[in-house]
Amino acid sequence: MESQRDSLATDRLPQIGARHPGFRALPFMSRQIVRQLQALRLLPRSFTACNRQIRQLQDDTDGAPMNSSKQAVIVAASEHRIRSIDITHHRLAFHPPFQASWDTKPRAHSDATIVRVATNDGLVGYGSGDRMVGFAGHEDLFIGQDPLALERHYRVLSHIDFHYGRCWPLDLALWDLAGKIAGQPCWKLLGGLSNRVQAYASCGVLRDAGALAEQAERLVGQGFRAIKLRFHRGDWRDDVRALEAVRARVGNRLELLVDCNQGWRLPWDTEASWALKDALAVARELERLNVYWMEEPLHRADYAGMRALREATDVRIAAGEMTRQIHELRDLVTSGCVDVLQPDAALVGGITGLRRIVIMAQEHHLVFTPHTWTNGMGVSANAHLAAGLAESPFLEYPFDPPDWSLERRDYMMAEALEVDNAGWINLSNAPGMGYAPNEPLLAKTIIGSARD
């Protein structure tokens, strides 16, 4: 049973089970970058005690004097303060509506929340994700603070998350801002393992078997090497027949991933999740069709069921996309429930929280690859984490045209996040996240304020 799951490499995808002797951040950074990060307090300092008036600083690791440019970085870093946090909500209407497989209501618009964090010297970081419910009234906990005190801000956001809503887009905006202060892309600040990650096309529509096979063929032609299909047609046997049609059409040119969408429901959907026996019957079919992973086959709290299913099947079990608390992700790992961990930095813990989970997953020889179904800013933030630190085999790329196109997904961005003709998301060396807001369209689509 363990053979397929433990053999995590194919001849067409990057190896994802390899253990690098120095997977932690430091060994993959140049000495110059390490010193900059230490100066910005993104890594622990090892410098001797100093103040702003000292002309020569000694590096405790090798005694080498730091030059004046490095002194300037330290001086400048200590002077940044958060001046303002602005939150706006936006809605792009479209027709025909998007009929998401996990939602019984057709979607005639796409909502986006944009968070802007500005410093006293004019730098601005941007983030997007959940609606920032409950943040209003807590701005004073951040205004006037050092924007680079990321761990401090994470603690405050985790408390807000407990009492109110998911306000993690602020963490993403702070990382964008940190990159701009450091003059480095976030993927490099996070560890610099890579500046790219393989995308898998994540479909959202329940097409009939023939149309789904045609869509898969088109995605192959666009360079994708993996695709995720949805199971939610009412009878899982109909889902399997659609999957069979895709496998027959593309053969082994695509890795197939299946999302069962049993982990959670929207407020208006009251259908029960599968029981273990149901999930196991589906897993047997997925084994036959050589499916790479089975996502959310059971309710998110059914730890015993997930553990039993994982032990009973060769198909990798994936979960955790909407798991709310970091300690719940820890329990998924330590309880042996999953092979693939999928928390979304825009919804759970931000980058600051999830970098802990990345390391934990690596220590347990699990795959970390985030869920990213928010928008292009959310996909970008997760891509920086996946490429720079997590060594993810591939990353979710919501793309199911024409129903879910880049124009609908990334309207809040000046430039859409695209993949190249080999299916890679390539991250630039631009400071921060590397994206910019589409201000003219955001001005036209604004619908209210953070206090609505």
Stockholm file with secondary structure:
# STOCKHOLM 1.0

chainA/1-452         MESQRDSLATDRLPQIGARHPGFRALPFMSRQIVRQLQALRLLPRSFTACNRQIRQLQDDTDGAPMNSSKQAVIVAASEHRIRSIDITHHRLAFHPPFQASWDTKPRAHSDATIVRVATNDGLVGYGSGDRMVGFAGHEDLFIGQDPLALERHYRVLSHIDFHYGRCWPLDLALWDLAGKIAGQPCWKLLGGLSNRVQAYASCGVLRDAGALAEQAERLVGQGFRAIKLRFHRGDWRDDVRALEAVRARVGNRLELLVDCNQGWRLPWDTEASWALKDALAVARELERLNVYWMEEPLHRADYAGMRALREATDVRIAAGEMTRQIHELRDLVTSGCVDVLQPDAALVGGITGLRRIVIMAQEHHLVFTPHTWTNGMGVSANAHLAAGLAESPFLEYPFDPPDWSLERRDYMMAEALEVDNAGWINLSNAPGMGYAPNEPLLAKTIIGSARD
#=GR chainA/1-452 SS CHHHHHCCCCSSSCCSSCCCTTCSSGGGSCHHHHHHHHHTTSSCCCBCCCCTTCSCEEBTTTCCEECHHHHHHHHHHTTCCEEEEEEEEEEEEEEEEECCTTCSSCEEEEEEEEEEEEETTSCEEEEEESCCTTCTTCGGGTTTSCTTCHHHHHHHHHHHHHHSCCCTHHHHHHHHHHHHHHTSBHHHHTTCSCSEEEEEEECCCCCCHHHHHHHHHHHHHTTCSEEEEECCSSSHHHHHHHHHHHHHHHTTSSEEEEECCCSCCCTTCCCCCCCHHHHHHHHHHHHHTTCSEEECCSCTTCHHHHHHHHHHCSSEEEECTTCCCHHHHHHHHHTTCCSEECCCTTTTTHHHHHHHHHHHHHHTTCEECCCCCSCHHHHHHHHHHIIIIICCSCEEEECBTTTBCHHHHSTTBSSCCCCCTTSEEECCSSSBTSCCBCHHHHHHHEEEETTC
#=GC SS_cons         CHHHHHCCCCSSSCCSSCCCTTCSSGGGSCHHHHHHHHHTTSSCCCBCCCCTTCSCEEBTTTCCEECHHHHHHHHHHTTCCEEEEEEEEEEEEEEEEECCTTCSSCEEEEEEEEEEEEETTSCEEEEEESCCTTCTTCGGGTTTSCTTCHHHHHHHHHHHHHHSCCCTHHHHHHHHHHHHHHTSBHHHHTTCSCSEEEEEEECCCCCCHHHHHHHHHHHHHTTCSEEEEECCSSSHHHHHHHHHHHHHHHTTSSEEEEECCCSCCCTTCCCCCCCHHHHHHHHHHHHHTTCSEEECCSCTTCHHHHHHHHHHCSSEEEECTTCCCHHHHHHHHHTTCCSEECCCTTTTTHHHHHHHHHHHHHHTTCEECCCCCSCHHHHHHHHHHIIIIICCSCEEEECBTTTBCHHHHSTTBSSCCCCCTTSEEECCSSSBTSCCBCHHHHHHHEEEETTC
//
